[in-house]
């Protein structure tokens, strides 16, 4: 697309978004993005509460259980770029519908697994569906509400947090009893709301307007392979990676770490604080939405806060202190995650949003796999439990610096204006 074409597309998109509506109203679009965010995590996080039942019935080892949790993350890293190709071919709106549907159906199919192999196969397809959605969401925000990108990003990232929180919170007390104690039926039941979200998205998502903007901005038939020479891809990837890896590491090792200090009784409250506190972060984001987009303060404030929390795990021994540190990690990761996710649609050229997001996610989830694995290896090599948090401390410092640099990075439009000046 010529430079003038990009500029026209940008100005048309901004003009169409100034009234806050595209085919049905700003509030409806926020709701659709929120529901899509929920669907991105709902079927994925339905598994952990029933792992003991799966473990027992399929006679799985601890290593196999670890692989069951890690497989979707690996798929996220591997499939992000092919997901960008699909978006370039069919458009972001339809890609989200197909991704939600695939994740829901494969999530339900996990309940029909006859052995570990078929369970893994269903888990991989579930991850593929989510991997298609993830680079599509920044593109949708850019297409639907170009003048309110921060609000759109908060909407779907809030959905991701809620989608990750609901299954662990309600499976054991409500859904599993409704399923008669069957983990298989439980997974099928969790697929039902995901299918419903796909139908809602298909029926009420913008169509004609969405297609017009997608064609103008190059979402269809445009570039899809990430530009690995672009520093922005690496800034966003490592920024999001230093946000995600410590969170996954905390979830993975907090229980064993507390047990090593004879504080295993704190694991339940600490884990609940780690994940539940992300909802508190959402309220901060809503209040500060107008001051979030391309601002360095979320990283300069919550990067050091997360660093302090991981140091607290090492030096603090009081139960209240441990729970407070876990909550601080949850809040910090929630706020900085949204701040990072808001950057691709703002900084990348309109035609490059999905492929930039795909490159970012490939790097991010590679970090999310490698860094927690190294954390465990460091613990094994040293024999000292506190060393498991060394890399999360370094990641927190990295998030502070990389996030702030990314937030202040010049956008494609600003670079274009500077070239023409």
DADAQUI-V985681 format. One record per helix or strand of 2 or more residues. SS is the DSSP state (H for helix, E for strand). FROM is the first residue (numbers start at 1). TO is the last residue. If there is no record, write none. Layout:
ss = <SS,SS>
from = <FROM,FROM>
to = <TO,TO>
//
This chain:
ss = <H,H,H,H,H,H,H,H,H,H,H,H,H,H,H,H,H,H>
from = <3,26,48,62,92,116,149,183,208,231,264,289,297,319,344,350,385,412>
to = <17,42,58,90,112,144,178,204,217,260,287,291,315,341,347,382,407,420>
//
